[in-house]
Amino acid sequence: MEDFEFTCWRCGETNIVKGRPKGFWTTTHYELPGEWDCWSCGALNTTPDD
């Protein structure tokens, strides 16, 4: 598991999103959830493609 930081579009708080490795041997490509809720305001956010 790897931690990624994203900023909430509504309140600007930093959120930590956990990513899983895409393959057993791959440690450079991670799968992230497409949407996540902000821990501070509860707004639904979308994970950017890049």
Secondary structure, 3 states (H helix, E strand, C coil): CEEEEEECCCCCCEEEEEEEECCCCCCCCEECCCEEECCCCCCEEECCCC
